[in-house]
Amino acid sequence: MGTGTPNVLIGYYSLLKDPNLKWETNEQLNFGIDAAFFNSQLVVGLDYFIRTSKDLLIQRNIRASSGYASIYTNYGEIENKGLEFMVGWNKRINKDFAFNVTLTGSTLSNKVKKMAETIYNTNSDSSGQGTGDGSNTGAVGADDGYHWGNHSICKEGEAVGSFYGYRVEGIITNEEMLAKAKAQGQNAKLGDYLFKDLDGNGTLNEKDKDILGNGFPALNYGLTLGATYKNFDFTMQMHGVLGQDIFSYSAMRLTNMFCSDDGTSPNILSEAAGNAWSPSNPNGSEARLSILDENYNMRASDAWVKNGDFLKISNIQIGYTLPRDLVRKVLIQNARVYLSIQNVCCISGYNKYGDPECGQGAVIYTGLDTGRYPMPRTYALGVNVTF
């Protein structure tokens, strides 16, 4: 018998790639105006832009007869358009007192103009690390496609990373609604959500999911206030958004008792417990509390699309510049002491669920909140010296 070494075939599966791959193309058209009035006390800047991204590098589905499911190729087109503006007012009242106000802002409309197949995404990072900057602490749980799976959708005519899930018709408060829910296949009880059968086939399933909005705000804005009086100076910086929706996995976790992530019942908000439907609270605005949640009230739906408008006072600083006659005696040209506070406050109806300034660092998860570390308030006392 032979004792030779048997032949071994070693290989690997490679993805199909388009041999004609090229760089993505960005085209931008701008119309702008800058103007100054009243001896430059009032300055105005406006800029309208249309930015089109073409030949996107994506995995495009192809016929199975090719032996591959998809090909990495150039395809697709996304359009961003909006207005950026700036208004500034600088006024000196007298030799001792002056002030300035600067308002900035921008609008953005995002739309997929060309995409052959709809693309679904799930923020399902299993590492538990979330984004490196702490903007989100982790991923969505219960990722089986029926609960929070495929919560992000990219589709022609819609914004990139639009929210995707079920629509809630209301809370089941009577036997008629309960019978309708059960006929649709919901394992429901009084106090559960009645979800909409959008395709009208009498059964609630994946085909009844709908686009629930997106996380792009209608307006981003910033406001800076400044003033000087003799040797004192003051600055306050603010920023915020209007018209922002948040797809809030955090709100679900703080409202629903289902063991979504770690097998333990979450600590819910006392307000949520007070708003939950129960026989003693038949007018409750939230679904009943249930550890089992057999109806899956926790699933991705418009119940968890929340208003994310906010205004943040991000920085306040007060300074005092020492008189030059005094500092020059110790061979110093200029010296200023200051006190500053960062992350002063956030004014928002969303605060009870967390920080409304959320996201996952990827455009397909714009407006998604899975929880984030609290932003610290920082106090600083310092001295600026020029020799």
TIGU-321571 format. One line per field, with one value per residue (C-alpha): y, x, z; residue number from 1; residue in three letters. Coordinates in Angstrom, 2 decimals. Each point is the difference from the previous one (the first is absolute). Example, Ala and Ser with C-alpha at 12.3 -4.5 7.8 and 13.67 -1.06 7.14 Angstrom:
REM TIGU-321571
Y	(-4.50; 3.44)
X	(12.30; 1.37)
Z	(7.80; -0.66)
k	(1; 2)
r	(ALA; SER)
//
This chain:
REM TIGU-321571
Y	(0.00; 3.48; 2.40; 3.19; 3.22; 0.41; 2.97; 2.85; 2.69; 3.38; 2.87; 2.90; 1.63; 3.44; 2.66; 0.94; 3.43; 2.21; 0.29; 3.53; 1.39; 3.74; 2.75; 1.30; 3.36; 3.05; 2.96; 3.20; 3.15; 3.07; 3.33; 2.41; 3.58; 1.91; 3.51; 2.63; 2.96; 3.00; 0.20; -3.78; -0.02; -2.43; -2.85; -2.60; -3.16; -2.37; -3.11; -2.41; -3.28; -3.14; -2.83; -3.20; -3.18; -2.39; -3.43; -1.08; -3.04; -2.58; -3.72; -0.37; -3.16; -2.02; -3.13; -3.19; -1.79; 1.94; -2.01; 3.13; 1.82; 3.49; 1.97; 2.88; 2.73; 3.66; 0.72; 2.40; 3.70; 2.10; 3.67; 2.45; 3.54; 2.77; 3.53; 1.27; 3.46; 2.37; 3.29; 2.04; 3.28; 1.91; 3.22; 2.31; 2.08; 2.15; -0.23; -2.41; -2.24; -2.12; -3.13; -2.50; -2.62; -2.72; -2.38; -2.90; -2.76; -2.57; -2.11; -3.35; -2.15; -3.46; -2.39; -3.18; 0.82; -3.31; -3.41; -3.22; -2.05; 1.12; -0.42; -0.83; 0.41; -0.89; 1.55; -3.41; 0.48; -2.84; 1.35; 2.20; 2.79; 2.27; 2.96; 0.97; 3.55; -1.19; 1.37; -3.37; -2.73; -3.06; -1.57; -0.88; -3.31; -2.68; 0.13; -2.67; 2.12; -0.01; 2.28; 2.56; -1.71; 2.03; 3.19; 2.09; 0.16; 1.59; 0.25; 2.11; 3.18; -0.14; 1.30; -2.18; -2.12; 0.74; -1.53; -3.27; -1.86; -0.52; 2.58; 0.03; 0.43; 0.47; -1.72; -2.90; 1.20; -2.06; -3.46; 1.18; 1.20; -3.13; -2.23; 1.96; -0.42; -3.73; -0.40; 1.60; -2.55; 2.20; -1.79; 2.95; 0.88; 3.11; 2.80; -1.22; 1.92; -0.67; 0.13; 1.01; -2.57; 2.31; -2.38; -0.97; -3.76; -0.65; -1.17; 2.04; -0.83; 1.55; 1.35; 2.37; 1.91; 3.59; 2.93; 1.94; 3.10; 0.82; 1.63; 3.00; 3.20; 2.71; 2.62; 0.02; 3.32; 1.67; 3.25; 1.87; 2.98; 2.18; 3.22; 2.09; 2.61; 1.74; -2.88; -2.62; -2.31; -2.49; -2.75; -2.50; -2.66; -1.97; -2.50; -2.15; -1.59; 0.29; -2.61; -2.96; -3.47; -2.65; -3.75; -0.72; -3.48; 1.74; 1.14; -3.58; -1.30; 2.64; -0.66; -3.74; -2.84; -2.55; -1.53; 1.30; -0.07; -1.74; -2.31; 2.32; 2.32; 3.59; 2.83; 2.05; 3.62; 0.68; 2.21; -2.94; -2.20; 2.67; 0.31; -3.76; -1.41; -2.09; -0.82; 2.75; 2.41; -0.67; 3.31; -0.73; 1.29; -2.91; -3.72; -2.17; -1.10; -3.62; -1.87; -2.59; 2.56; -2.78; 2.57; 1.51; 3.53; 0.72; -0.64; 2.82; 2.20; 3.62; -0.28; 0.55; 2.89; 2.98; 3.75; 0.77; 3.81; 1.59; 3.12; -0.36; 2.72; -1.48; 2.58; 3.09; 1.92; 3.13; 1.62; 2.97; 1.53; 1.51; 3.65; 0.27; 2.50; -2.61; -3.07; 1.86; 0.60; -3.74; -0.19; -1.43; 1.42; -1.23; -2.14; -1.21; -2.18; -1.85; -2.40; -2.29; -2.62; -2.58; -2.02; 2.36; -1.43; -1.66; 1.14; -2.82; -2.13; -3.00; 0.38; -2.70; -2.62; 1.35; 2.44; 1.06; 0.65; -3.63; -2.19; -2.88; 1.75; -1.45; 1.73; -3.14; 0.32; 3.74; 0.69; -3.42; 0.10; -3.18; 1.85; 2.03; 1.04; 3.24; 3.10; 1.44; 3.62; 1.50; 3.04; 1.66; 2.86; 1.21; 2.71; 1.10; 1.77; 1.63; 0.85)
X	(0.00; 1.17; 0.82; 0.00; -1.63; -3.53; -0.70; -1.88; -1.86; -0.02; -2.14; -2.17; -3.25; 0.41; -2.63; -0.91; 1.31; -0.62; 3.29; -1.00; -0.25; 0.64; -0.06; -3.33; -0.91; -1.22; -1.53; -0.91; -1.78; -0.02; -1.80; 1.19; 0.01; 1.98; -0.97; 0.81; -2.09; 0.31; 3.78; 0.27; -1.97; -2.41; 1.42; -2.06; 1.05; -2.25; 0.98; -2.35; 1.56; -0.87; 2.48; -0.42; 1.98; 0.09; 1.47; -0.14; 2.06; -2.54; -0.76; -2.70; -2.10; 0.30; -1.59; 0.73; 0.84; 3.28; 1.17; 0.11; -2.61; 1.41; 2.75; 2.04; -0.51; -0.74; -3.70; -2.40; -0.50; -0.69; -0.99; 0.51; -1.30; -0.53; 0.69; 2.75; -0.26; 1.77; -1.16; 2.30; -0.56; 2.88; -0.68; 2.15; -2.18; 2.78; 3.71; -0.71; -2.80; -0.43; -1.93; -0.33; -2.53; 0.60; -2.68; 0.92; -2.15; -0.46; -2.74; 0.50; -2.19; 1.45; -1.42; 1.01; -0.43; 1.11; 0.32; -0.98; -0.78; -1.19; 2.73; -0.77; 2.36; 0.01; 2.24; 0.93; 3.57; 0.42; 3.19; -1.94; 2.50; -2.25; 1.60; 3.51; -1.04; -2.68; -2.83; -1.73; 0.84; -1.03; -2.35; -3.66; -0.99; -2.49; 1.41; -2.07; -1.62; -3.34; 0.81; 2.74; 1.73; 0.20; -1.00; 1.96; -0.98; 1.50; -2.55; -0.47; -1.92; 0.75; 2.75; 3.04; -0.46; -3.70; -1.76; -1.77; -2.54; -3.65; -2.71; -2.12; -3.74; -0.61; -0.13; -2.45; -2.68; -3.04; -1.00; -0.53; 3.59; 1.23; -1.85; 1.52; 3.51; -0.42; -1.42; 3.22; 2.05; 0.99; 0.33; -1.69; -1.86; -1.79; 2.56; 2.29; 0.67; -2.17; 2.34; -1.23; -0.50; 1.21; -0.36; -3.53; 0.48; -1.25; 3.38; 2.67; 3.45; 3.19; -1.90; -1.85; 3.14; 0.13; 2.40; -0.51; 2.10; 3.68; 2.46; 0.99; -1.11; -1.80; 2.34; 3.38; 0.80; 2.54; -0.04; 2.96; -0.42; 2.92; 0.55; 2.85; -0.09; 3.27; 2.38; -2.74; -1.17; -2.86; -0.79; -2.85; -0.30; -3.17; -1.03; -3.01; -2.30; -3.63; -2.08; 2.09; -1.45; 1.81; -0.53; 0.45; 1.01; 0.79; -3.62; -1.14; 2.44; -1.16; -3.70; -0.31; 0.91; 0.90; 3.47; 1.32; 3.75; 1.39; -2.71; -0.90; -2.97; 1.10; -0.59; -2.76; -0.90; -2.51; -1.82; -0.29; -1.40; -2.57; -1.01; -0.32; -3.44; -1.55; -3.54; 0.41; 1.44; -2.12; 1.03; 3.73; 2.05; 2.51; -0.50; -0.45; 3.07; 0.93; 3.26; -0.97; -1.41; -1.52; -1.41; 3.46; -1.09; 3.73; 0.49; 1.26; -3.00; -1.09; -0.69; 3.74; 0.38; 0.47; 0.38; 3.71; -0.01; 2.44; 1.88; 3.34; 1.93; 3.38; 2.36; 0.00; 3.20; 0.71; 3.42; 1.89; 3.07; 2.40; 0.96; 3.08; 1.69; -0.12; 1.22; 2.81; 1.64; 0.68; 1.13; -3.30; -1.61; -3.52; -1.77; -3.58; -1.76; -3.20; -2.63; -1.82; -2.74; -0.50; -3.18; -2.07; -3.44; -2.21; -3.59; -1.99; -3.07; 2.19; 2.26; -1.81; 1.26; 3.53; 1.97; -1.91; 3.32; 0.31; 1.01; 2.29; 2.71; -1.41; -2.52; -2.16; -0.60; -0.71; -2.48; 0.38; 0.43; 1.12; 1.24; 3.12; 2.23; -1.08; 1.87; 1.94; -0.28; 3.48; 1.17; 3.28; 1.90; 2.96; 2.49; 1.21; 3.35; 1.90; 3.66)
Z	(0.00; -0.77; 2.76; -2.06; 1.21; -1.40; -2.28; 1.69; -1.93; 1.69; -1.27; 1.04; -1.05; -1.49; -0.49; -3.54; -0.89; -2.98; -1.96; -1.01; 3.53; 0.26; 2.57; 1.21; -1.53; 1.91; -1.79; 1.81; -1.09; 2.26; -0.10; 2.67; 1.12; 2.62; 0.98; 2.64; 1.13; 2.33; -0.19; 0.38; 3.25; -1.66; -2.10; -1.84; -1.84; -1.95; -1.92; -1.77; -1.09; -1.93; 0.52; -2.01; 0.67; -2.96; -0.78; 3.63; 0.94; 1.16; -0.04; -2.69; -0.20; -3.20; -1.48; 1.94; -3.27; -0.01; 2.99; 2.19; 2.04; -0.58; -1.66; 1.40; -2.55; -0.66; 0.16; 1.63; 0.50; 3.10; 0.06; 2.84; -0.28; 2.45; 1.15; 2.27; 1.52; 2.37; 1.50; 2.21; 1.85; 1.59; 1.86; 2.09; 2.31; 1.41; 0.84; 2.86; -1.24; -3.17; -0.89; -2.85; -1.07; -2.61; -1.25; -2.28; -1.41; -2.71; -1.52; -1.72; -2.20; -0.63; -2.60; -1.79; -3.68; -1.47; 1.63; -1.73; 3.10; 3.40; 2.63; 3.63; 2.94; 3.68; 2.62; 1.32; 1.24; 2.47; 1.55; 2.40; -0.61; -2.02; -1.66; 1.08; 0.88; 2.41; -2.14; 0.41; 2.47; -1.97; -2.50; -0.18; 1.53; -1.08; -3.50; -1.71; -2.72; 1.80; 2.90; -0.79; -2.90; -3.24; 1.79; -2.55; -3.67; -3.11; -2.80; -3.12; 0.78; 3.74; 2.27; 0.62; 3.11; 0.44; 2.99; -0.81; 2.09; 0.86; 0.52; 3.15; -0.50; 3.70; 3.37; 0.18; 2.41; -0.97; -1.22; -3.59; -0.29; 1.73; -2.46; -2.91; 1.40; 0.51; -3.51; -1.30; 1.90; 2.96; 3.31; 1.63; 3.17; 1.18; 0.38; -2.80; -3.20; -3.03; -2.99; -3.45; -2.73; -2.75; -2.95; 1.10; -0.32; 3.53; 1.31; 1.76; -1.36; -1.40; -3.01; 2.32; 0.92; -1.17; -0.22; 3.23; -0.75; 0.26; 2.35; -2.13; 1.78; -1.93; 1.48; 1.76; 1.66; 2.21; 1.94; 1.50; 2.32; 1.01; 1.88; 1.40; 2.75; 0.71; 0.90; 0.39; -2.78; -0.26; -2.53; -0.18; -2.71; -0.77; -2.65; -0.77; -2.55; -1.05; -1.80; 1.12; 0.60; 2.03; -0.42; 3.65; 1.09; 3.29; 0.39; -0.54; 2.62; 2.50; -0.65; -0.60; 2.40; -2.69; 0.47; -3.31; 0.50; 3.04; 1.32; 2.86; 0.31; -0.54; 2.42; -1.56; 0.59; 2.77; -2.50; -2.40; 2.75; 0.79; -3.66; -0.63; -0.70; 2.75; 1.14; 2.58; -2.61; -3.13; -1.58; 0.17; -2.95; 0.00; -0.48; 3.09; 1.90; -0.61; 0.56; -2.62; -2.45; -2.10; -2.43; -0.50; 0.76; 0.14; -3.74; -2.24; -0.66; -0.10; 3.73; 0.43; -2.44; 2.30; -0.45; 0.33; -0.18; 2.43; 0.96; 1.76; 1.78; -0.77; 1.49; 2.21; 0.64; 2.02; -0.14; 1.38; -1.65; 2.51; -0.58; -2.22; 2.30; 2.74; -1.96; -1.79; 3.34; 0.16; -3.66; -1.26; -3.12; 0.71; 2.62; 0.17; 2.57; -0.84; 1.29; -2.43; 0.21; -2.74; -0.58; 2.10; -0.73; -2.62; -0.51; -1.61; 0.53; -0.80; 3.04; 1.96; -2.50; -0.30; -2.09; -3.16; -1.77; -1.03; -2.93; -0.78; -1.99; -3.26; -2.24; -0.18; 3.76; 0.07; 2.80; 1.66; 3.79; 1.75; 3.07; 0.62; 2.85; 1.70; -1.09; 2.96; 1.06; 0.15; 1.97; -0.82; 1.60; -2.02; -0.78; -3.45; 0.07; -2.87; 0.60)
k	(1; 2; 3; 4; 5; 6; 7; 8; 9; 10; 11; 12; 13; 14; 15; 16; 17; 18; 19; 20; 21; 22; 23; 24; 25; 26; 27; 28; 29; 30; 31; 32; 33; 34; 35; 36; 37; 38; 39; 40; 41; 42; 43; 44; 45; 46; 47; 48; 49; 50; 51; 52; 53; 54; 55; 56; 57; 58; 59; 60; 61; 62; 63; 64; 65; 66; 67; 68; 69; 70; 71; 72; 73; 74; 75; 76; 77; 78; 79; 80; 81; 82; 83; 84; 85; 86; 87; 88; 89; 90; 91; 92; 93; 94; 95; 96; 97; 98; 99; 100; 101; 102; 103; 104; 105; 106; 107; 108; 109; 110; 111; 112; 113; 114; 115; 116; 117; 118; 119; 120; 121; 122; 123; 124; 125; 126; 127; 128; 129; 130; 131; 132; 133; 134; 135; 136; 137; 138; 139; 140; 141; 142; 143; 144; 145; 146; 147; 148; 149; 150; 151; 152; 153; 154; 155; 156; 157; 158; 159; 160; 161; 162; 163; 164; 165; 166; 167; 168; 169; 170; 171; 172; 173; 174; 175; 176; 177; 178; 179; 180; 181; 182; 183; 184; 185; 186; 187; 188; 189; 190; 191; 192; 193; 194; 195; 196; 197; 198; 199; 200; 201; 202; 203; 204; 205; 206; 207; 208; 209; 210; 211; 212; 213; 214; 215; 216; 217; 218; 219; 220; 221; 222; 223; 224; 225; 226; 227; 228; 229; 230; 231; 232; 233; 234; 235; 236; 237; 238; 239; 240; 241; 242; 243; 244; 245; 246; 247; 248; 249; 250; 251; 252; 253; 254; 255; 256; 257; 258; 259; 260; 261; 262; 263; 264; 265; 266; 267; 268; 269; 270; 271; 272; 273; 274; 275; 276; 277; 278; 279; 280; 281; 282; 283; 284; 285; 286; 287; 288; 289; 290; 291; 292; 293; 294; 295; 296; 297; 298; 299; 300; 301; 302; 303; 304; 305; 306; 307; 308; 309; 310; 311; 312; 313; 314; 315; 316; 317; 318; 319; 320; 321; 322; 323; 324; 325; 326; 327; 328; 329; 330; 331; 332; 333; 334; 335; 336; 337; 338; 339; 340; 341; 342; 343; 344; 345; 346; 347; 348; 349; 350; 351; 352; 353; 354; 355; 356; 357; 358; 359; 360; 361; 362; 363; 364; 365; 366; 367; 368; 369; 370; 371; 372; 373; 374; 375; 376; 377; 378; 379; 380; 381; 382; 383; 384; 385; 386; 387)
r	(MET; GLY; THR; GLY; THR; PRO; ASN; VAL; LEU; ILE; GLY; TYR; TYR; SER; LEU; LEU; LYS; ASP; PRO; ASN; LEU; LYS; TRP; GLU; THR; ASN; GLU; GLN; LEU; ASN; PHE; GLY; ILE; ASP; ALA; ALA; PHE; PHE; ASN; SER; GLN; LEU; VAL; VAL; GLY; LEU; ASP; TYR; PHE; ILE; ARG; THR; SER; LYS; ASP; LEU; LEU; ILE; GLN; ARG; ASN; ILE; ARG; ALA; SER; SER; GLY; TYR; ALA; SER; ILE; TYR; THR; ASN; TYR; GLY; GLU; ILE; GLU; ASN; LYS; GLY; LEU; GLU; PHE; MET; VAL; GLY; TRP; ASN; LYS; ARG; ILE; ASN; LYS; ASP; PHE; ALA; PHE; ASN; VAL; THR; LEU; THR; GLY; SER; THR; LEU; SER; ASN; LYS; VAL; LYS; LYS; MET; ALA; GLU; THR; ILE; TYR; ASN; THR; ASN; SER; ASP; SER; SER; GLY; GLN; GLY; THR; GLY; ASP; GLY; SER; ASN; THR; GLY; ALA; VAL; GLY; ALA; ASP; ASP; GLY; TYR; HIS; TRP; GLY; ASN; HIS; SER; ILE; CYS; LYS; GLU; GLY; GLU; ALA; VAL; GLY; SER; PHE; TYR; GLY; TYR; ARG; VAL; GLU; GLY; ILE; ILE; THR; ASN; GLU; GLU; MET; LEU; ALA; LYS; ALA; LYS; ALA; GLN; GLY; GLN; ASN; ALA; LYS; LEU; GLY; ASP; TYR; LEU; PHE; LYS; ASP; LEU; ASP; GLY; ASN; GLY; THR; LEU; ASN; GLU; LYS; ASP; LYS; ASP; ILE; LEU; GLY; ASN; GLY; PHE; PRO; ALA; LEU; ASN; TYR; GLY; LEU; THR; LEU; GLY; ALA; THR; TYR; LYS; ASN; PHE; ASP; PHE; THR; MET; GLN; MET; HIS; GLY; VAL; LEU; GLY; GLN; ASP; ILE; PHE; SER; TYR; SER; ALA; MET; ARG; LEU; THR; ASN; MET; PHE; CYS; SER; ASP; ASP; GLY; THR; SER; PRO; ASN; ILE; LEU; SER; GLU; ALA; ALA; GLY; ASN; ALA; TRP; SER; PRO; SER; ASN; PRO; ASN; GLY; SER; GLU; ALA; ARG; LEU; SER; ILE; LEU; ASP; GLU; ASN; TYR; ASN; MET; ARG; ALA; SER; ASP; ALA; TRP; VAL; LYS; ASN; GLY; ASP; PHE; LEU; LYS; ILE; SER; ASN; ILE; GLN; ILE; GLY; TYR; THR; LEU; PRO; ARG; ASP; LEU; VAL; ARG; LYS; VAL; LEU; ILE; GLN; ASN; ALA; ARG; VAL; TYR; LEU; SER; ILE; GLN; ASN; VAL; CYS; CYS; ILE; SER; GLY; TYR; ASN; LYS; TYR; GLY; ASP; PRO; GLU; CYS; GLY; GLN; GLY; ALA; VAL; ILE; TYR; THR; GLY; LEU; ASP; THR; GLY; ARG; TYR; PRO; MET; PRO; ARG; THR; TYR; ALA; LEU; GLY; VAL; ASN; VAL; THR; PHE)
//
